[in-house]
Amino acid sequence: MPIDQAARHCGVSVGMLSKLENGKGVNLEHALRALDGLGLAMLVVPRAHAPWLEQAAAHTAKIGEDAARRQHAWLEE
């Protein structure tokens, strides 16, 4: 989706969305609006717990990739 369409969909300016995309500082309200508009959520946890959640997310992604690979192989049979 082009950035102008994404910005319109999220209710933020193209400039703000561009800043967010490039890791520049933005207003938290606008950042949360952009996340919501894109169907994303932000989870805030104690820093000490972040590695556990990152490992769990990586494991879940791998399980999903493996399942997709198995399904694709099954469809090709």
Protein Blocks (a to p, Z undefined) as FASTA:
>chain_A
ZZklmmmmnopafklmmmmmnopacdfklmmmmmmmnopacddddfklmmmmmmmmmmmm
mmmmmmmmmmmmmmmZZ
